[in-house]
């Protein structure tokens, strides 16, 4: 009977150790999840800023292309008049 009790106590200690390990793993995963969540939020902000900058640059390119076309036409007109 004493051996049976000792075996049960040993098994309880084993399960307690497994529980503590699982609890620690869960805690570490929760910390990692919070870090990843923060990184994702930062990347979303960066992506939004990049998309806004891309829109501004496209507008600027279109404006410059129109100005360039206008200047080319002006130069051609001046060259014809010379």
PDB file of N, CA, C and O in Angstrom, chain B, residues numbered from 101:
ATOM      1  N   UNK B 101       0.821  -1.187   0.000  1.00  0.00           N
ATOM      2  CA  UNK B 101       0.000   0.000   0.000  1.00  0.00           C
ATOM      3  C   UNK B 101       0.872   1.260   0.000  1.00  0.00           C
ATOM      4  O   UNK B 101       0.545   2.247  -0.658  1.00  0.00           O
ATOM      5  N   UNK B 102       1.988   1.218   0.745  1.00  0.00           N
ATOM      6  CA  UNK B 102       2.921   2.351   0.789  1.00  0.00           C
ATOM      7  C   UNK B 102       3.515   2.611  -0.593  1.00  0.00           C
ATOM      8  O   UNK B 102       3.661   3.762  -1.004  1.00  0.00           O
ATOM      9  N   UNK B 103       3.855   1.546  -1.303  1.00  0.00           N
ATOM     10  CA  UNK B 103       4.403   1.684  -2.654  1.00  0.00           C
ATOM     11  C   UNK B 103       3.387   2.309  -3.578  1.00  0.00           C
ATOM     12  O   UNK B 103       3.733   3.145  -4.413  1.00  0.00           O
ATOM     13  N   UNK B 104       2.136   1.914  -3.439  1.00  0.00           N
ATOM     14  CA  UNK B 104       1.080   2.466  -4.269  1.00  0.00           C
ATOM     15  C   UNK B 104       0.923   3.960  -4.004  1.00  0.00           C
ATOM     16  O   UNK B 104       0.748   4.742  -4.939  1.00  0.00           O
ATOM     17  N   UNK B 105       0.985   4.360  -2.737  1.00  0.00           N
ATOM     18  CA  UNK B 105       0.886   5.770  -2.382  1.00  0.00           C
ATOM     19  C   UNK B 105       2.081   6.538  -2.935  1.00  0.00           C
ATOM     20  O   UNK B 105       1.916   7.636  -3.467  1.00  0.00           O
ATOM     21  N   UNK B 106       3.250   5.991  -2.819  1.00  0.00           N
ATOM     22  CA  UNK B 106       4.456   6.641  -3.349  1.00  0.00           C
ATOM     23  C   UNK B 106       4.378   6.775  -4.862  1.00  0.00           C
ATOM     24  O   UNK B 106       4.786   7.795  -5.417  1.00  0.00           O
ATOM     25  N   UNK B 107       3.863   5.765  -5.526  1.00  0.00           N
ATOM     26  CA  UNK B 107       3.699   5.824  -6.981  1.00  0.00           C
ATOM     27  C   UNK B 107       2.718   6.931  -7.368  1.00  0.00           C
ATOM     28  O   UNK B 107       2.956   7.675  -8.320  1.00  0.00           O
ATOM     29  N   UNK B 108       1.612   7.034  -6.623  1.00  0.00           N
ATOM     30  CA  UNK B 108       0.635   8.082  -6.905  1.00  0.00           C
ATOM     31  C   UNK B 108       1.230   9.475  -6.650  1.00  0.00           C
ATOM     32  O   UNK B 108       1.003  10.407  -7.422  1.00  0.00           O
ATOM     33  N   UNK B 109       1.981   9.599  -5.575  1.00  0.00           N
ATOM     34  CA  UNK B 109       2.619  10.884  -5.268  1.00  0.00           C
ATOM     35  C   UNK B 109       3.622  11.254  -6.362  1.00  0.00           C
ATOM     36  O   UNK B 109       3.716  12.414  -6.763  1.00  0.00           O
ATOM     37  N   UNK B 110       4.352  10.277  -6.827  1.00  0.00           N
ATOM     38  CA  UNK B 110       5.301  10.512  -7.918  1.00  0.00           C
ATOM     39  C   UNK B 110       4.562  10.935  -9.179  1.00  0.00           C
ATOM     40  O   UNK B 110       5.007  11.843  -9.882  1.00  0.00           O
ATOM     41  N   UNK B 111       3.447  10.293  -9.470  1.00  0.00           N
ATOM     42  CA  UNK B 111       2.660  10.643 -10.647  1.00  0.00           C
ATOM     43  C   UNK B 111       2.073  12.048 -10.505  1.00  0.00           C
ATOM     44  O   UNK B 111       2.024  12.800 -11.479  1.00  0.00           O
ATOM     45  N   UNK B 112       1.630  12.402  -9.302  1.00  0.00           N
ATOM     46  CA  UNK B 112       1.113  13.760  -9.063  1.00  0.00           C
ATOM     47  C   UNK B 112       2.219  14.776  -9.314  1.00  0.00           C
ATOM     48  O   UNK B 112       1.982  15.791  -9.968  1.00  0.00           O
ATOM     49  N   UNK B 113       3.414  14.525  -8.811  1.00  0.00           N
ATOM     50  CA  UNK B 113       4.549  15.434  -9.045  1.00  0.00           C
ATOM     51  C   UNK B 113       4.866  15.565 -10.540  1.00  0.00           C
ATOM     52  O   UNK B 113       5.186  16.650 -11.026  1.00  0.00           O
ATOM     53  N   UNK B 114       4.774  14.459 -11.244  1.00  0.00           N
ATOM     54  CA  UNK B 114       5.021  14.474 -12.683  1.00  0.00           C
ATOM     55  C   UNK B 114       3.987  15.339 -13.386  1.00  0.00           C
ATOM     56  O   UNK B 114       4.341  16.161 -14.231  1.00  0.00           O
ATOM     57  N   UNK B 115       2.716  15.166 -13.048  1.00  0.00           N
ATOM     58  CA  UNK B 115       1.658  15.966 -13.676  1.00  0.00           C
ATOM     59  C   UNK B 115       1.761  17.435 -13.275  1.00  0.00           C
ATOM     60  O   UNK B 115       1.462  18.316 -14.081  1.00  0.00           O
ATOM     61  N   UNK B 116       2.176  17.706 -12.055  1.00  0.00           N
ATOM     62  CA  UNK B 116       2.373  19.091 -11.629  1.00  0.00           C
ATOM     63  C   UNK B 116       3.501  19.742 -12.442  1.00  0.00           C
ATOM     64  O   UNK B 116       3.394  20.898 -12.853  1.00  0.00           O
ATOM     65  N   UNK B 117       4.563  18.996 -12.663  1.00  0.00           N
ATOM     66  CA  UNK B 117       5.677  19.514 -13.460  1.00  0.00           C
ATOM     67  C   UNK B 117       5.230  19.773 -14.891  1.00  0.00           C
ATOM     68  O   UNK B 117       5.593  20.789 -15.483  1.00  0.00           O
ATOM     69  N   UNK B 118       4.448  18.865 -15.448  1.00  0.00           N
ATOM     70  CA  UNK B 118       3.932  19.047 -16.807  1.00  0.00           C
ATOM     71  C   UNK B 118       3.020  20.277 -16.878  1.00  0.00           C
ATOM     72  O   UNK B 118       3.074  21.060 -17.826  1.00  0.00           O
ATOM     73  N   UNK B 119       2.177  20.420 -15.840  1.00  0.00           N
ATOM     74  CA  UNK B 119       1.273  21.569 -15.791  1.00  0.00           C
ATOM     75  C   UNK B 119       2.080  22.876 -15.744  1.00  0.00           C
ATOM     76  O   UNK B 119       1.787  23.811 -16.491  1.00  0.00           O
ATOM     77  N   UNK B 120       3.079  22.941 -14.880  1.00  0.00           N
ATOM     78  CA  UNK B 120       3.897  24.153 -14.752  1.00  0.00           C
ATOM     79  C   UNK B 120       4.621  24.468 -16.063  1.00  0.00           C
ATOM     80  O   UNK B 120       4.725  25.628 -16.460  1.00  0.00           O
ATOM     81  N   UNK B 121       5.112  23.438 -16.719  1.00  0.00           N
ATOM     82  CA  UNK B 121       5.777  23.643 -18.007  1.00  0.00           C
ATOM     83  C   UNK B 121       4.791  24.176 -19.047  1.00  0.00           C
ATOM     84  O   UNK B 121       5.105  25.095 -19.803  1.00  0.00           O
ATOM     85  N   UNK B 122       3.599  23.587 -19.074  1.00  0.00           N
ATOM     86  CA  UNK B 122       2.583  24.044 -20.027  1.00  0.00           C
ATOM     87  C   UNK B 122       2.166  25.481 -19.705  1.00  0.00           C
ATOM     88  O   UNK B 122       1.970  26.286 -20.616  1.00  0.00           O
ATOM     89  N   UNK B 123       2.030  25.806 -18.422  1.00  0.00           N
ATOM     90  CA  UNK B 123       1.669  27.166 -18.019  1.00  0.00           C
ATOM     91  C   UNK B 123       2.756  28.155 -18.452  1.00  0.00           C
ATOM     92  O   UNK B 123       2.448  29.232 -18.964  1.00  0.00           O
ATOM     93  N   UNK B 124       4.014  27.794 -18.249  1.00  0.00           N
ATOM     94  CA  UNK B 124       5.126  28.656 -18.668  1.00  0.00           C
ATOM     95  C   UNK B 124       5.143  28.836 -20.182  1.00  0.00           C
ATOM     96  O   UNK B 124       5.365  29.940 -20.680  1.00  0.00           O
ATOM     97  N   UNK B 125       4.908  27.747 -20.909  1.00  0.00           N
ATOM     98  CA  UNK B 125       4.859  27.835 -22.374  1.00  0.00           C
ATOM     99  C   UNK B 125       3.738  28.761 -22.827  1.00  0.00           C
ATOM    100  O   UNK B 125       3.919  29.574 -23.733  1.00  0.00           O
ATOM    101  N   UNK B 126       2.574  28.629 -22.185  1.00  0.00           N
ATOM    102  CA  UNK B 126       1.443  29.490 -22.525  1.00  0.00           C
ATOM    103  C   UNK B 126       1.795  30.954 -22.262  1.00  0.00           C
ATOM    104  O   UNK B 126       1.500  31.824 -23.082  1.00  0.00           O
ATOM    105  N   UNK B 127       2.413  31.219 -21.139  1.00  0.00           N
ATOM    106  CA  UNK B 127       2.819  32.588 -20.811  1.00  0.00           C
ATOM    107  C   UNK B 127       3.783  33.133 -21.865  1.00  0.00           C
ATOM    108  O   UNK B 127       3.638  34.269 -22.316  1.00  0.00           O
ATOM    109  N   UNK B 128       4.754  32.329 -22.249  1.00  0.00           N
ATOM    110  CA  UNK B 128       5.718  32.757 -23.269  1.00  0.00           C
ATOM    111  C   UNK B 128       5.036  32.997 -24.619  1.00  0.00           C
ATOM    112  O   UNK B 128       5.373  33.945 -25.329  1.00  0.00           O
ATOM    113  N   UNK B 129       4.088  32.144 -24.966  1.00  0.00           N
ATOM    114  CA  UNK B 129       3.348  32.326 -26.221  1.00  0.00           C
ATOM    115  C   UNK B 129       2.503  33.597 -26.181  1.00  0.00           C
ATOM    116  O   UNK B 129       2.393  34.304 -27.183  1.00  0.00           O
ATOM    117  N   UNK B 130       1.910  33.885 -25.026  1.00  0.00           N
ATOM    118  CA  UNK B 130       1.121  35.117 -24.899  1.00  0.00           C
ATOM    119  C   UNK B 130       1.999  36.351 -25.070  1.00  0.00           C
ATOM    120  O   UNK B 130       1.595  37.316 -25.720  1.00  0.00           O
ATOM    121  N   UNK B 131       3.193  36.325 -24.493  1.00  0.00           N
ATOM    122  CA  UNK B 131       4.132  37.441 -24.656  1.00  0.00           C
ATOM    123  C   UNK B 131       4.506  37.589 -26.129  1.00  0.00           C
ATOM    124  O   UNK B 131       4.497  38.695 -26.668  1.00  0.00           O
ATOM    125  N   UNK B 132       4.831  36.484 -26.770  1.00  0.00           N
ATOM    126  CA  UNK B 132       5.187  36.508 -28.190  1.00  0.00           C
ATOM    127  C   UNK B 132       4.028  37.027 -29.031  1.00  0.00           C
ATOM    128  O   UNK B 132       4.231  37.809 -29.959  1.00  0.00           O
ATOM    129  N   UNK B 133       2.821  36.593 -28.707  1.00  0.00           N
ATOM    130  CA  UNK B 133       1.643  37.042 -29.450  1.00  0.00           C
ATOM    131  C   UNK B 133       1.465  38.554 -29.324  1.00  0.00           C
ATOM    132  O   UNK B 133       1.151  39.221 -30.310  1.00  0.00           O
ATOM    133  N   UNK B 134       1.658  39.097 -28.132  1.00  0.00           N
ATOM    134  CA  UNK B 134       1.540  40.549 -27.948  1.00  0.00           C
ATOM    135  C   UNK B 134       2.607  41.287 -28.754  1.00  0.00           C
ATOM    136  O   UNK B 134       2.324  42.327 -29.349  1.00  0.00           O
ATOM    137  N   UNK B 135       3.835  40.757 -28.777  1.00  0.00           N
ATOM    138  CA  UNK B 135       4.902  41.378 -29.569  1.00  0.00           C
ATOM    139  C   UNK B 135       4.560  41.356 -31.056  1.00  0.00           C
ATOM    140  O   UNK B 135       4.731  42.352 -31.758  1.00  0.00           O
ATOM    141  N   UNK B 136       4.076  40.208 -31.524  1.00  0.00           N
ATOM    142  CA  UNK B 136       3.717  40.092 -32.938  1.00  0.00           C
ATOM    143  C   UNK B 136       2.558  41.011 -33.284  1.00  0.00           C
ATOM    144  O   UNK B 136       2.527  41.591 -34.369  1.00  0.00           O
ATOM    145  N   UNK B 137       1.606  41.150 -32.372  1.00  0.00           N
ATOM    146  CA  UNK B 137       0.473  42.038 -32.591  1.00  0.00           C
ATOM    147  C   UNK B 137       0.953  43.484 -32.718  1.00  0.00           C
ATOM    148  O   UNK B 137       0.478  44.229 -33.576  1.00  0.00           O
ATOM    149  N   UNK B 138       1.884  43.869 -31.870  1.00  0.00           N
ATOM    150  CA  UNK B 138       2.438  45.227 -31.944  1.00  0.00           C
ATOM    151  C   UNK B 138       3.180  45.444 -33.263  1.00  0.00           C
ATOM    152  O   UNK B 138       3.053  46.496 -33.891  1.00  0.00           O
ATOM    153  N   UNK B 139       3.943  44.454 -33.669  1.00  0.00           N
ATOM    154  CA  UNK B 139       4.663  44.565 -34.937  1.00  0.00           C
ATOM    155  C   UNK B 139       3.689  44.680 -36.101  1.00  0.00           C
ATOM    156  O   UNK B 139       3.912  45.467 -37.020  1.00  0.00           O
ATOM    157  N   UNK B 140       2.624  43.912 -36.069  1.00  0.00           N
ATOM    158  CA  UNK B 140       1.629  43.976 -37.146  1.00  0.00           C
ATOM    159  C   UNK B 140       0.996  45.364 -37.210  1.00  0.00           C
ATOM    160  O   UNK B 140       0.801  45.913 -38.294  1.00  0.00           O
ATOM    161  N   UNK B 141       0.677  45.927 -36.048  1.00  0.00           N
ATOM    162  CA  UNK B 141       0.105  47.272 -36.023  1.00  0.00           C
ATOM    163  C   UNK B 141       1.089  48.275 -36.624  1.00  0.00           C
ATOM    164  O   UNK B 141       0.693  49.161 -37.381  1.00  0.00           O
ATOM    165  N   UNK B 142       2.361  48.133 -36.287  1.00  0.00           N
ATOM    166  CA  UNK B 142       3.374  49.034 -36.836  1.00  0.00           C
ATOM    167  C   UNK B 142       3.475  48.869 -38.350  1.00  0.00           C
ATOM    168  O   UNK B 142       3.574  49.859 -39.076  1.00  0.00           O
ATOM    169  N   UNK B 143       3.452  47.631 -38.829  1.00  0.00           N
ATOM    170  CA  UNK B 143       3.540  47.396 -40.268  1.00  0.00           C
ATOM    171  C   UNK B 143       2.323  47.950 -41.001  1.00  0.00           C
ATOM    172  O   UNK B 143       2.448  48.440 -42.124  1.00  0.00           O
ATOM    173  N   UNK B 144       1.157  47.877 -40.382  1.00  0.00           N
ATOM    174  CA  UNK B 144      -0.051  48.434 -40.992  1.00  0.00           C
ATOM    175  C   UNK B 144       0.108  49.948 -41.146  1.00  0.00           C
ATOM    176  O   UNK B 144      -0.252  50.514 -42.178  1.00  0.00           O
ATOM    177  N   UNK B 145       0.646  50.595 -40.115  1.00  0.00           N
ATOM    178  CA  UNK B 145       0.874  52.049 -40.193  1.00  0.00           C
ATOM    179  C   UNK B 145       1.892  52.389 -41.279  1.00  0.00           C
ATOM    180  O   UNK B 145       1.703  53.337 -42.041  1.00  0.00           O
ATOM    181  N   UNK B 146       2.958  51.622 -41.346  1.00  0.00           N
ATOM    182  CA  UNK B 146       3.981  51.854 -42.368  1.00  0.00           C
ATOM    183  C   UNK B 146       3.381  51.666 -43.759  1.00  0.00           C
ATOM    184  O   UNK B 146       3.632  52.465 -44.661  1.00  0.00           O
ATOM    185  N   UNK B 147       2.593  50.614 -43.929  1.00  0.00           N
ATOM    186  CA  UNK B 147       1.962  50.355 -45.229  1.00  0.00           C
ATOM    187  C   UNK B 147       1.051  51.513 -45.621  1.00  0.00           C
ATOM    188  O   UNK B 147       1.056  51.953 -46.771  1.00  0.00           O
ATOM    189  N   UNK B 148       0.278  51.997 -44.671  1.00  0.00           N
ATOM    190  CA  UNK B 148      -0.620  53.120 -44.951  1.00  0.00           C
ATOM    191  C   UNK B 148       0.182  54.350 -45.375  1.00  0.00           C
ATOM    192  O   UNK B 148      -0.170  55.025 -46.342  1.00  0.00           O
ATOM    193  N   UNK B 149       1.254  54.633 -44.651  1.00  0.00           N
ATOM    194  CA  UNK B 149       2.093  55.786 -44.998  1.00  0.00           C
ATOM    195  C   UNK B 149       2.719  55.626 -46.384  1.00  0.00           C
ATOM    196  O   UNK B 149       2.791  56.587 -47.151  1.00  0.00           O
ATOM    197  N   UNK B 150       3.166  54.421 -46.699  1.00  0.00           N
ATOM    198  CA  UNK B 150       3.762  54.171 -48.011  1.00  0.00           C
ATOM    199  C   UNK B 150       2.735  54.327 -49.125  1.00  0.00           C
ATOM    200  O   UNK B 150       3.047  54.856 -50.192  1.00  0.00           O
ATOM    201  N   UNK B 151       1.517  53.868 -48.881  1.00  0.00           N
ATOM    202  CA  UNK B 151       0.471  54.013 -49.900  1.00  0.00           C
ATOM    203  C   UNK B 151       0.140  55.490 -50.130  1.00  0.00           C
ATOM    204  O   UNK B 151      -0.083  55.914 -51.264  1.00  0.00           O
ATOM    205  N   UNK B 152       0.109  56.270 -49.043  1.00  0.00           N
ATOM    206  CA  UNK B 152      -0.139  57.701 -49.188  1.00  0.00           C
ATOM    207  C   UNK B 152       0.993  58.369 -49.965  1.00  0.00           C
ATOM    208  O   UNK B 152       0.756  59.205 -50.837  1.00  0.00           O
ATOM    209  N   UNK B 153       2.214  57.989 -49.637  1.00  0.00           N
ATOM    210  CA  UNK B 153       3.371  58.567 -50.336  1.00  0.00           C
ATOM    211  C   UNK B 153       3.357  58.168 -51.812  1.00  0.00           C
ATOM    212  O   UNK B 153       3.678  58.980 -52.680  1.00  0.00           O
ATOM    213  N   UNK B 154       2.987  56.919 -52.093  1.00  0.00           N
ATOM    214  CA  UNK B 154       2.894  56.455 -53.483  1.00  0.00           C
ATOM    215  C   UNK B 154       1.864  57.279 -54.246  1.00  0.00           C
ATOM    216  O   UNK B 154       2.107  57.660 -55.391  1.00  0.00           O
ATOM    217  N   UNK B 155       0.723  57.559 -53.632  1.00  0.00           N
ATOM    218  CA  UNK B 155      -0.313  58.364 -54.281  1.00  0.00           C
ATOM    219  C   UNK B 155       0.218  59.764 -54.587  1.00  0.00           C
ATOM    220  O   UNK B 155       0.011  60.292 -55.679  1.00  0.00           O
ATOM    221  N   UNK B 156       0.909  60.361 -53.601  1.00  0.00           N
ATOM    222  CA  UNK B 156       1.468  61.709 -53.798  1.00  0.00           C
ATOM    223  C   UNK B 156       2.502  61.716 -54.924  1.00  0.00           C
ATOM    224  O   UNK B 156       2.533  62.627 -55.751  1.00  0.00           O
ATOM    225  N   UNK B 157       3.342  60.688 -54.940  1.00  0.00           N
ATOM    226  CA  UNK B 157       4.370  60.608 -55.983  1.00  0.00           C
ATOM    227  C   UNK B 157       3.750  60.410 -57.367  1.00  0.00           C
ATOM    228  O   UNK B 157       4.216  60.995 -58.344  1.00  0.00           O
ATOM    229  N   UNK B 158       2.709  59.591 -57.451  1.00  0.00           N
ATOM    230  CA  UNK B 158       2.033  59.414 -58.747  1.00  0.00           C
ATOM    231  C   UNK B 158       1.433  60.730 -59.228  1.00  0.00           C
ATOM    232  O   UNK B 158       1.532  61.067 -60.408  1.00  0.00           O
ATOM    233  N   UNK B 159       0.814  61.472 -58.318  1.00  0.00           N
ATOM    234  CA  UNK B 159       0.261  62.776 -58.691  1.00  0.00           C
ATOM    235  C   UNK B 159       1.358  63.710 -59.171  1.00  0.00           C
ATOM    236  O   UNK B 159       1.199  64.427 -60.159  1.00  0.00           O
ATOM    237  N   UNK B 160       2.462  63.687 -58.461  1.00  0.00           N
ATOM    238  CA  UNK B 160       3.592  64.556 -58.840  1.00  0.00           C
ATOM    239  C   UNK B 160       4.146  64.152 -60.209  1.00  0.00           C
ATOM    240  O   UNK B 160       4.475  65.012 -61.026  1.00  0.00           O
ATOM    241  N   UNK B 161       4.247  62.862 -60.451  1.00  0.00           N
ATOM    242  CA  UNK B 161       4.732  62.370 -61.751  1.00  0.00           C
ATOM    243  C   UNK B 161       3.803  62.829 -62.868  1.00  0.00           C
ATOM    244  O   UNK B 161       4.262  63.274 -63.920  1.00  0.00           O
ATOM    245  N   UNK B 162       2.491  62.720 -62.638  1.00  0.00           N
ATOM    246  CA  UNK B 162       1.535  63.158 -63.662  1.00  0.00           C
ATOM    247  C   UNK B 162       1.674  64.656 -63.934  1.00  0.00           C
ATOM    248  O   UNK B 162       1.649  65.093 -65.085  1.00  0.00           O
ATOM    249  N   UNK B 163       1.821  65.433 -62.867  1.00  0.00           N
ATOM    250  CA  UNK B 163       1.997  66.881 -63.028  1.00  0.00           C
ATOM    251  C   UNK B 163       3.265  67.183 -63.805  1.00  0.00           C
ATOM    252  O   UNK B 163       3.262  68.017 -64.711  1.00  0.00           O
ATOM    253  N   UNK B 164       4.347  66.507 -63.451  1.00  0.00           N
ATOM    254  CA  UNK B 164       5.619  66.732 -64.155  1.00  0.00           C
ATOM    255  C   UNK B 164       5.535  66.286 -65.611  1.00  0.00           C
ATOM    256  O   UNK B 164       6.109  66.933 -66.487  1.00  0.00           O
ATOM    257  N   UNK B 165       4.831  65.194 -65.881  1.00  0.00           N
ATOM    258  CA  UNK B 165       4.683  64.722 -67.254  1.00  0.00           C
ATOM    259  C   UNK B 165       3.901  65.738 -68.084  1.00  0.00           C
ATOM    260  O   UNK B 165       4.249  66.002 -69.235  1.00  0.00           O
ATOM    261  N   UNK B 166       2.851  66.304 -67.505  1.00  0.00           N
ATOM    262  CA  UNK B 166       2.076  67.326 -68.214  1.00  0.00           C
ATOM    263  C   UNK B 166       2.926  68.576 -68.471  1.00  0.00           C
ATOM    264  O   UNK B 166       2.905  69.152 -69.558  1.00  0.00           O
ATOM    265  N   UNK B 167       3.667  68.973 -67.443  1.00  0.00           N
ATOM    266  CA  UNK B 167       4.543  70.143 -67.609  1.00  0.00           C
ATOM    267  C   UNK B 167       5.602  69.875 -68.665  1.00  0.00           C
ATOM    268  O   UNK B 167       5.902  70.746 -69.482  1.00  0.00           O
ATOM    269  N   UNK B 168       6.163  68.693 -68.652  1.00  0.00           N
ATOM    270  CA  UNK B 168       7.182  68.319 -69.625  1.00  0.00           C
ATOM    271  C   UNK B 168       6.603  68.351 -71.041  1.00  0.00           C
ATOM    272  O   UNK B 168       7.236  68.858 -71.968  1.00  0.00           O
ATOM    273  N   UNK B 169       5.405  67.808 -71.196  1.00  0.00           N
ATOM    274  CA  UNK B 169       4.763  67.805 -72.498  1.00  0.00           C
ATOM    275  C   UNK B 169       4.499  69.236 -72.978  1.00  0.00           C
ATOM    276  O   UNK B 169       4.732  69.568 -74.140  1.00  0.00           O
ATOM    277  N   UNK B 170       4.020  70.056 -72.081  1.00  0.00           N
ATOM    278  CA  UNK B 170       3.757  71.452 -72.427  1.00  0.00           C
ATOM    279  C   UNK B 170       5.042  72.161 -72.842  1.00  0.00           C
ATOM    280  O   UNK B 170       5.058  72.898 -73.828  1.00  0.00           O
ATOM    281  N   UNK B 171       6.133  71.937 -72.079  1.00  0.00           N
ATOM    282  CA  UNK B 171       7.412  72.571 -72.404  1.00  0.00           C
ATOM    283  C   UNK B 171       7.951  72.079 -73.746  1.00  0.00           C
ATOM    284  O   UNK B 171       8.512  72.861 -74.513  1.00  0.00           O
ATOM    285  N   UNK B 172       7.786  70.797 -74.030  1.00  0.00           N
ATOM    286  CA  UNK B 172       8.222  70.272 -75.321  1.00  0.00           C
ATOM    287  C   UNK B 172       7.457  70.942 -76.462  1.00  0.00           C
ATOM    288  O   UNK B 172       8.048  71.315 -77.476  1.00  0.00           O
ATOM    289  N   UNK B 173       6.161  71.091 -76.298  1.00  0.00           N
ATOM    290  CA  UNK B 173       5.352  71.771 -77.315  1.00  0.00           C
ATOM    291  C   UNK B 173       5.790  73.217 -77.491  1.00  0.00           C
ATOM    292  O   UNK B 173       5.877  73.714 -78.613  1.00  0.00           O
ATOM    293  N   UNK B 174       6.064  73.889 -76.381  1.00  0.00           N
ATOM    294  CA  UNK B 174       6.537  75.278 -76.447  1.00  0.00           C
ATOM    295  C   UNK B 174       7.863  75.364 -77.210  1.00  0.00           C
ATOM    296  O   UNK B 174       8.042  76.238 -78.059  1.00  0.00           O
ATOM    297  N   UNK B 175       8.772  74.469 -76.907  1.00  0.00           N
ATOM    298  CA  UNK B 175      10.077  74.461 -77.579  1.00  0.00           C
ATOM    299  C   UNK B 175       9.925  74.182 -79.066  1.00  0.00           C
ATOM    300  O   UNK B 175      10.592  74.806 -79.891  1.00  0.00           O
ATOM    301  N   UNK B 176       9.041  73.238 -79.409  1.00  0.00           N
ATOM    302  CA  UNK B 176       8.813  72.936 -80.829  1.00  0.00           C
ATOM    303  C   UNK B 176       8.221  74.151 -81.544  1.00  0.00           C
ATOM    304  O   UNK B 176       8.617  74.467 -82.666  1.00  0.00           O
ATOM    305  N   UNK B 177       7.277  74.831 -80.896  1.00  0.00           N
ATOM    306  CA  UNK B 177       6.693  76.033 -81.496  1.00  0.00           C
ATOM    307  C   UNK B 177       7.741  77.118 -81.686  1.00  0.00           C
ATOM    308  O   UNK B 177       7.752  77.787 -82.719  1.00  0.00           O
ATOM    309  N   UNK B 178       8.608  77.301 -80.726  1.00  0.00           N
ATOM    310  CA  UNK B 178       9.661  78.329 -80.823  1.00  0.00           C
ATOM    311  C   UNK B 178      10.648  77.963 -81.925  1.00  0.00           C
ATOM    312  O   UNK B 178      11.112  78.819 -82.679  1.00  0.00           O
ATOM    313  N   UNK B 179      10.958  76.663 -82.001  1.00  0.00           N
ATOM    314  CA  UNK B 179      11.915  76.214 -83.034  1.00  0.00           C
ATOM    315  C   UNK B 179      11.330  76.433 -84.418  1.00  0.00           C
ATOM    316  O   UNK B 179      12.068  76.782 -85.339  1.00  0.00           O
ATOM    317  N   UNK B 180      10.051  76.244 -84.592  1.00  0.00           N
ATOM    318  CA  UNK B 180       9.413  76.449 -85.895  1.00  0.00           C
ATOM    319  C   UNK B 180       9.412  77.922 -86.273  1.00  0.00           C
ATOM    320  O   UNK B 180       9.504  78.260 -87.454  1.00  0.00           O
ATOM    321  N   UNK B 181       9.312  78.782 -85.303  1.00  0.00           N
ATOM    322  CA  UNK B 181       9.263  80.215 -85.574  1.00  0.00           C
ATOM    323  C   UNK B 181      10.645  80.809 -85.854  1.00  0.00           C
ATOM    324  O   UNK B 181      10.766  81.928 -86.353  1.00  0.00           O
ATOM    325  N   UNK B 182      11.662  80.052 -85.529  1.00  0.00           N
ATOM    326  CA  UNK B 182      13.027  80.560 -85.794  1.00  0.00           C
ATOM    327  C   UNK B 182      13.408  80.230 -87.168  1.00  0.00           C
ATOM    328  O   UNK B 182      14.512  80.563 -87.598  1.00  0.00           O
TER     329      UNK B 182
END
